[in-house]
Amino acid sequence: MLEPKTLPSPDDPAEALAAVVALRQMADRLERRAVASALKQGWTWTQIADALGVTKQAAHKRLSAP
């Protein structure tokens, strides 16, 4: 698993919270791309859900293409 080299100090709430927003957006993009790739490679929603640590229904509801 990758670990960021540096994170802003929580003592600077504006900078720290901006970093939280940016990290969430990056994680969402990575998750969607990884799920799309997994589906193209023949993964099932059960396999995807297991990898994400959620239920099949939760994964499908949140990540299936509209």
PDB file as gemmi writes it, atoms N, CA and C in Angstrom:
CRYST1    1.000    1.000    1.000  90.00  90.00  90.00 P 1                      
ATOM      1  N   MET A   1       0.842  -1.172   0.000  1.00  0.00           N  
ATOM      2  CA  MET A   1       0.000   0.000   0.000  1.00  0.00           C  
ATOM      3  C   MET A   1       0.888   1.237   0.000  1.00  0.00           C  
ATOM      4  N   LEU A   2       0.487   2.242  -0.740  1.00  0.00           N  
ATOM      5  CA  LEU A   2       1.263   3.472  -0.829  1.00  0.00           C  
ATOM      6  C   LEU A   2       0.974   4.378   0.353  1.00  0.00           C  
ATOM      7  N   GLU A   3       1.996   5.022   0.825  1.00  0.00           N  
ATOM      8  CA  GLU A   3       1.863   6.001   1.907  1.00  0.00           C  
ATOM      9  C   GLU A   3       2.379   7.336   1.401  1.00  0.00           C  
ATOM     10  N   PRO A   4       1.608   8.411   1.585  1.00  0.00           N  
ATOM     11  CA  PRO A   4       2.117   9.727   1.178  1.00  0.00           C  
ATOM     12  C   PRO A   4       3.375  10.052   1.977  1.00  0.00           C  
ATOM     13  N   LYS A   5       4.312  10.730   1.329  1.00  0.00           N  
ATOM     14  CA  LYS A   5       5.561  11.080   1.998  1.00  0.00           C  
ATOM     15  C   LYS A   5       5.343  12.145   3.066  1.00  0.00           C  
ATOM     16  N   THR A   6       4.485  13.098   2.783  1.00  0.00           N  
ATOM     17  CA  THR A   6       4.207  14.143   3.772  1.00  0.00           C  
ATOM     18  C   THR A   6       2.731  14.501   3.734  1.00  0.00           C  
ATOM     19  N   LEU A   7       2.228  14.840   4.865  1.00  0.00           N  
ATOM     20  CA  LEU A   7       0.859  15.323   4.988  1.00  0.00           C  
ATOM     21  C   LEU A   7       0.904  16.631   5.758  1.00  0.00           C  
ATOM     22  N   PRO A   8      -0.047  17.518   5.483  1.00  0.00           N  
ATOM     23  CA  PRO A   8      -0.073  18.759   6.239  1.00  0.00           C  
ATOM     24  C   PRO A   8      -0.346  18.490   7.713  1.00  0.00           C  
ATOM     25  N   SER A   9       0.116  19.377   8.529  1.00  0.00           N  
ATOM     26  CA  SER A   9      -0.118  19.261   9.965  1.00  0.00           C  
ATOM     27  C   SER A   9      -1.582  19.530  10.284  1.00  0.00           C  
ATOM     28  N   PRO A  10      -2.172  18.740  11.164  1.00  0.00           N  
ATOM     29  CA  PRO A  10      -3.549  19.024  11.577  1.00  0.00           C  
ATOM     30  C   PRO A  10      -3.641  20.324  12.382  1.00  0.00           C  
ATOM     31  N   ASP A  11      -2.486  20.867  12.767  1.00  0.00           N  
ATOM     32  CA  ASP A  11      -2.479  22.149  13.478  1.00  0.00           C  
ATOM     33  C   ASP A  11      -2.853  23.310  12.567  1.00  0.00           C  
ATOM     34  N   ASP A  12      -2.807  23.075  11.239  1.00  0.00           N  
ATOM     35  CA  ASP A  12      -3.244  24.072  10.257  1.00  0.00           C  
ATOM     36  C   ASP A  12      -4.508  23.523   9.610  1.00  0.00           C  
ATOM     37  N   PRO A  13      -5.673  23.752  10.242  1.00  0.00           N  
ATOM     38  CA  PRO A  13      -6.910  23.123   9.765  1.00  0.00           C  
ATOM     39  C   PRO A  13      -7.240  23.432   8.314  1.00  0.00           C  
ATOM     40  N   ALA A  14      -7.019  24.649   7.854  1.00  0.00           N  
ATOM     41  CA  ALA A  14      -7.372  24.987   6.469  1.00  0.00           C  
ATOM     42  C   ALA A  14      -6.576  24.134   5.491  1.00  0.00           C  
ATOM     43  N   GLU A  15      -5.287  24.008   5.714  1.00  0.00           N  
ATOM     44  CA  GLU A  15      -4.439  23.217   4.828  1.00  0.00           C  
ATOM     45  C   GLU A  15      -4.752  21.723   4.964  1.00  0.00           C  
ATOM     46  N   ALA A  16      -4.937  21.271   6.172  1.00  0.00           N  
ATOM     47  CA  ALA A  16      -5.215  19.855   6.402  1.00  0.00           C  
ATOM     48  C   ALA A  16      -6.551  19.446   5.791  1.00  0.00           C  
ATOM     49  N   LEU A  17      -7.575  20.259   5.963  1.00  0.00           N  
ATOM     50  CA  LEU A  17      -8.892  19.910   5.420  1.00  0.00           C  
ATOM     51  C   LEU A  17      -8.906  20.000   3.899  1.00  0.00           C  
ATOM     52  N   ALA A  18      -8.167  20.936   3.331  1.00  0.00           N  
ATOM     53  CA  ALA A  18      -8.051  21.008   1.866  1.00  0.00           C  
ATOM     54  C   ALA A  18      -7.381  19.738   1.344  1.00  0.00           C  
ATOM     55  N   ALA A  19      -6.393  19.240   2.075  1.00  0.00           N  
ATOM     56  CA  ALA A  19      -5.726  17.999   1.679  1.00  0.00           C  
ATOM     57  C   ALA A  19      -6.681  16.814   1.765  1.00  0.00           C  
ATOM     58  N   VAL A  20      -7.528  16.789   2.779  1.00  0.00           N  
ATOM     59  CA  VAL A  20      -8.519  15.715   2.920  1.00  0.00           C  
ATOM     60  C   VAL A  20      -9.438  15.695   1.700  1.00  0.00           C  
ATOM     61  N   VAL A  21      -9.919  16.849   1.281  1.00  0.00           N  
ATOM     62  CA  VAL A  21     -10.805  16.934   0.111  1.00  0.00           C  
ATOM     63  C   VAL A  21     -10.076  16.427  -1.133  1.00  0.00           C  
ATOM     64  N   ALA A  22      -8.850  16.879  -1.334  1.00  0.00           N  
ATOM     65  CA  ALA A  22      -8.076  16.464  -2.504  1.00  0.00           C  
ATOM     66  C   ALA A  22      -7.824  14.963  -2.490  1.00  0.00           C  
ATOM     67  N   LEU A  23      -7.483  14.407  -1.338  1.00  0.00           N  
ATOM     68  CA  LEU A  23      -7.243  12.968  -1.234  1.00  0.00           C  
ATOM     69  C   LEU A  23      -8.502  12.162  -1.515  1.00  0.00           C  
ATOM     70  N   ARG A  24      -9.633  12.633  -1.017  1.00  0.00           N  
ATOM     71  CA  ARG A  24     -10.900  11.928  -1.287  1.00  0.00           C  
ATOM     72  C   ARG A  24     -11.213  11.926  -2.777  1.00  0.00           C  
ATOM     73  N   GLN A  25     -11.003  13.059  -3.437  1.00  0.00           N  
ATOM     74  CA  GLN A  25     -11.271  13.143  -4.872  1.00  0.00           C  
ATOM     75  C   GLN A  25     -10.351  12.206  -5.647  1.00  0.00           C  
ATOM     76  N   MET A  26      -9.079  12.183  -5.271  1.00  0.00           N  
ATOM     77  CA  MET A  26      -8.128  11.288  -5.932  1.00  0.00           C  
ATOM     78  C   MET A  26      -8.502   9.829  -5.695  1.00  0.00           C  
ATOM     79  N   ALA A  27      -8.884   9.501  -4.468  1.00  0.00           N  
ATOM     80  CA  ALA A  27      -9.273   8.128  -4.141  1.00  0.00           C  
ATOM     81  C   ALA A  27     -10.512   7.714  -4.926  1.00  0.00           C  
ATOM     82  N   ASP A  28     -11.474   8.613  -5.054  1.00  0.00           N  
ATOM     83  CA  ASP A  28     -12.689   8.307  -5.819  1.00  0.00           C  
ATOM     84  C   ASP A  28     -12.361   8.022  -7.281  1.00  0.00           C  
ATOM     85  N   ARG A  29     -11.489   8.844  -7.876  1.00  0.00           N  
ATOM     86  CA  ARG A  29     -11.108   8.623  -9.276  1.00  0.00           C  
ATOM     87  C   ARG A  29     -10.384   7.288  -9.439  1.00  0.00           C  
ATOM     88  N   LEU A  30      -9.448   7.010  -8.549  1.00  0.00           N  
ATOM     89  CA  LEU A  30      -8.705   5.753  -8.616  1.00  0.00           C  
ATOM     90  C   LEU A  30      -9.642   4.560  -8.446  1.00  0.00           C  
ATOM     91  N   GLU A  31     -10.574   4.660  -7.503  1.00  0.00           N  
ATOM     92  CA  GLU A  31     -11.515   3.573  -7.261  1.00  0.00           C  
ATOM     93  C   GLU A  31     -12.361   3.305  -8.502  1.00  0.00           C  
ATOM     94  N   ARG A  32     -12.894   4.344  -9.114  1.00  0.00           N  
ATOM     95  CA  ARG A  32     -13.740   4.165 -10.305  1.00  0.00           C  
ATOM     96  C   ARG A  32     -12.953   3.549 -11.454  1.00  0.00           C  
ATOM     97  N   ARG A  33     -11.718   4.021 -11.654  1.00  0.00           N  
ATOM     98  CA  ARG A  33     -10.892   3.469 -12.733  1.00  0.00           C  
ATOM     99  C   ARG A  33     -10.531   2.009 -12.462  1.00  0.00           C  
ATOM    100  N   ALA A  34     -10.217   1.700 -11.215  1.00  0.00           N  
ATOM    101  CA  ALA A  34      -9.864   0.326 -10.865  1.00  0.00           C  
ATOM    102  C   ALA A  34     -11.056  -0.610 -11.031  1.00  0.00           C  
ATOM    103  N   VAL A  35     -12.233  -0.145 -10.665  1.00  0.00           N  
ATOM    104  CA  VAL A  35     -13.441  -0.956 -10.826  1.00  0.00           C  
ATOM    105  C   VAL A  35     -13.721  -1.177 -12.313  1.00  0.00           C  
ATOM    106  N   ALA A  36     -13.608  -0.142 -13.118  1.00  0.00           N  
ATOM    107  CA  ALA A  36     -13.825  -0.289 -14.560  1.00  0.00           C  
ATOM    108  C   ALA A  36     -12.840  -1.306 -15.141  1.00  0.00           C  
ATOM    109  N   SER A  37     -11.589  -1.223 -14.720  1.00  0.00           N  
ATOM    110  CA  SER A  37     -10.581  -2.165 -15.185  1.00  0.00           C  
ATOM    111  C   SER A  37     -10.889  -3.585 -14.720  1.00  0.00           C  
ATOM    112  N   ALA A  38     -11.290  -3.725 -13.477  1.00  0.00           N  
ATOM    113  CA  ALA A  38     -11.633  -5.046 -12.948  1.00  0.00           C  
ATOM    114  C   ALA A  38     -12.782  -5.661 -13.740  1.00  0.00           C  
ATOM    115  N   LEU A  39     -13.796  -4.874 -14.017  1.00  0.00           N  
ATOM    116  CA  LEU A  39     -14.940  -5.388 -14.788  1.00  0.00           C  
ATOM    117  C   LEU A  39     -14.512  -5.803 -16.191  1.00  0.00           C  
ATOM    118  N   LYS A  40     -13.645  -5.013 -16.833  1.00  0.00           N  
ATOM    119  CA  LYS A  40     -13.150  -5.372 -18.169  1.00  0.00           C  
ATOM    120  C   LYS A  40     -12.347  -6.665 -18.131  1.00  0.00           C  
ATOM    121  N   GLN A  41     -11.703  -6.929 -16.988  1.00  0.00           N  
ATOM    122  CA  GLN A  41     -10.900  -8.144 -16.842  1.00  0.00           C  
ATOM    123  C   GLN A  41     -11.736  -9.340 -16.383  1.00  0.00           C  
ATOM    124  N   GLY A  42     -13.046  -9.136 -16.227  1.00  0.00           N  
ATOM    125  CA  GLY A  42     -13.932 -10.243 -15.902  1.00  0.00           C  
ATOM    126  C   GLY A  42     -14.225 -10.444 -14.422  1.00  0.00           C  
ATOM    127  N   TRP A  43     -13.817  -9.485 -13.599  1.00  0.00           N  
ATOM    128  CA  TRP A  43     -14.130  -9.595 -12.171  1.00  0.00           C  
ATOM    129  C   TRP A  43     -15.636  -9.510 -11.973  1.00  0.00           C  
ATOM    130  N   THR A  44     -16.115 -10.173 -10.945  1.00  0.00           N  
ATOM    131  CA  THR A  44     -17.525 -10.070 -10.565  1.00  0.00           C  
ATOM    132  C   THR A  44     -17.680  -8.942  -9.547  1.00  0.00           C  
ATOM    133  N   TRP A  45     -18.918  -8.522  -9.352  1.00  0.00           N  
ATOM    134  CA  TRP A  45     -19.179  -7.506  -8.328  1.00  0.00           C  
ATOM    135  C   TRP A  45     -18.850  -8.039  -6.943  1.00  0.00           C  
ATOM    136  N   THR A  46     -18.982  -9.342  -6.768  1.00  0.00           N  
ATOM    137  CA  THR A  46     -18.615  -9.947  -5.479  1.00  0.00           C  
ATOM    138  C   THR A  46     -17.116  -9.809  -5.237  1.00  0.00           C  
ATOM    139  N   GLN A  47     -16.308 -10.069  -6.244  1.00  0.00           N  
ATOM    140  CA  GLN A  47     -14.854  -9.922  -6.100  1.00  0.00           C  
ATOM    141  C   GLN A  47     -14.468  -8.464  -5.830  1.00  0.00           C  
ATOM    142  N   ILE A  48     -15.093  -7.557  -6.542  1.00  0.00           N  
ATOM    143  CA  ILE A  48     -14.814  -6.129  -6.350  1.00  0.00           C  
ATOM    144  C   ILE A  48     -15.199  -5.716  -4.938  1.00  0.00           C  
ATOM    145  N   ALA A  49     -16.378  -6.124  -4.516  1.00  0.00           N  
ATOM    146  CA  ALA A  49     -16.846  -5.777  -3.174  1.00  0.00           C  
ATOM    147  C   ALA A  49     -15.916  -6.330  -2.106  1.00  0.00           C  
ATOM    148  N   ASP A  50     -15.472  -7.568  -2.276  1.00  0.00           N  
ATOM    149  CA  ASP A  50     -14.547  -8.180  -1.312  1.00  0.00           C  
ATOM    150  C   ASP A  50     -13.247  -7.380  -1.241  1.00  0.00           C  
ATOM    151  N   ALA A  51     -12.731  -6.969  -2.394  1.00  0.00           N  
ATOM    152  CA  ALA A  51     -11.484  -6.204  -2.430  1.00  0.00           C  
ATOM    153  C   ALA A  51     -11.639  -4.845  -1.741  1.00  0.00           C  
ATOM    154  N   LEU A  52     -12.842  -4.283  -1.817  1.00  0.00           N  
ATOM    155  CA  LEU A  52     -13.101  -2.971  -1.216  1.00  0.00           C  
ATOM    156  C   LEU A  52     -13.582  -3.071   0.232  1.00  0.00           C  
ATOM    157  N   GLY A  53     -13.908  -4.267   0.672  1.00  0.00           N  
ATOM    158  CA  GLY A  53     -14.379  -4.443   2.042  1.00  0.00           C  
ATOM    159  C   GLY A  53     -15.793  -3.952   2.272  1.00  0.00           C  
ATOM    160  N   VAL A  54     -16.618  -4.077   1.227  1.00  0.00           N  
ATOM    161  CA  VAL A  54     -18.027  -3.670   1.326  1.00  0.00           C  
ATOM    162  C   VAL A  54     -18.896  -4.800   0.787  1.00  0.00           C  
ATOM    163  N   THR A  55     -20.204  -4.643   0.886  1.00  0.00           N  
ATOM    164  CA  THR A  55     -21.095  -5.644   0.327  1.00  0.00           C  
ATOM    165  C   THR A  55     -21.182  -5.483  -1.194  1.00  0.00           C  
ATOM    166  N   LYS A  56     -21.588  -6.568  -1.842  1.00  0.00           N  
ATOM    167  CA  LYS A  56     -21.777  -6.532  -3.293  1.00  0.00           C  
ATOM    168  C   LYS A  56     -22.789  -5.447  -3.674  1.00  0.00           C  
ATOM    169  N   GLN A  57     -23.856  -5.370  -2.916  1.00  0.00           N  
ATOM    170  CA  GLN A  57     -24.899  -4.386  -3.210  1.00  0.00           C  
ATOM    171  C   GLN A  57     -24.364  -2.961  -3.064  1.00  0.00           C  
ATOM    172  N   ALA A  58     -23.580  -2.706  -2.024  1.00  0.00           N  
ATOM    173  CA  ALA A  58     -23.029  -1.362  -1.813  1.00  0.00           C  
ATOM    174  C   ALA A  58     -22.068  -0.989  -2.934  1.00  0.00           C  
ATOM    175  N   ALA A  59     -21.215  -1.931  -3.332  1.00  0.00           N  
ATOM    176  CA  ALA A  59     -20.265  -1.656  -4.408  1.00  0.00           C  
ATOM    177  C   ALA A  59     -20.996  -1.364  -5.705  1.00  0.00           C  
ATOM    178  N   HIS A  60     -21.964  -2.190  -6.035  1.00  0.00           N  
ATOM    179  CA  HIS A  60     -22.699  -2.001  -7.289  1.00  0.00           C  
ATOM    180  C   HIS A  60     -23.466  -0.692  -7.288  1.00  0.00           C  
ATOM    181  N   LYS A  61     -24.130  -0.390  -6.192  1.00  0.00           N  
ATOM    182  CA  LYS A  61     -24.924   0.839  -6.104  1.00  0.00           C  
ATOM    183  C   LYS A  61     -24.043   2.079  -6.275  1.00  0.00           C  
ATOM    184  N   ARG A  62     -22.886   2.077  -5.637  1.00  0.00           N  
ATOM    185  CA  ARG A  62     -22.025   3.251  -5.647  1.00  0.00           C  
ATOM    186  C   ARG A  62     -21.168   3.363  -6.907  1.00  0.00           C  
ATOM    187  N   LEU A  63     -20.824   2.228  -7.494  1.00  0.00           N  
ATOM    188  CA  LEU A  63     -19.804   2.261  -8.536  1.00  0.00           C  
ATOM    189  C   LEU A  63     -20.247   1.815  -9.918  1.00  0.00           C  
ATOM    190  N   SER A  64     -21.474   1.318 -10.048  1.00  0.00           N  
ATOM    191  CA  SER A  64     -21.903   0.910 -11.394  1.00  0.00           C  
ATOM    192  C   SER A  64     -22.145   2.155 -12.238  1.00  0.00           C  
ATOM    193  N   ALA A  65     -21.880   2.007 -13.526  1.00  0.00           N  
ATOM    194  CA  ALA A  65     -22.047   3.135 -14.450  1.00  0.00           C  
ATOM    195  C   ALA A  65     -23.514   3.534 -14.500  1.00  0.00           C  
ATOM    196  N   PRO A  66     -23.778   4.826 -14.548  1.00  0.00           N  
ATOM    197  CA  PRO A  66     -25.185   5.293 -14.600  1.00  0.00           C  
ATOM    198  C   PRO A  66     -25.883   4.918 -15.885  1.00  0.00           C  
TER     199      PRO A  66                                                      
END                                                                             
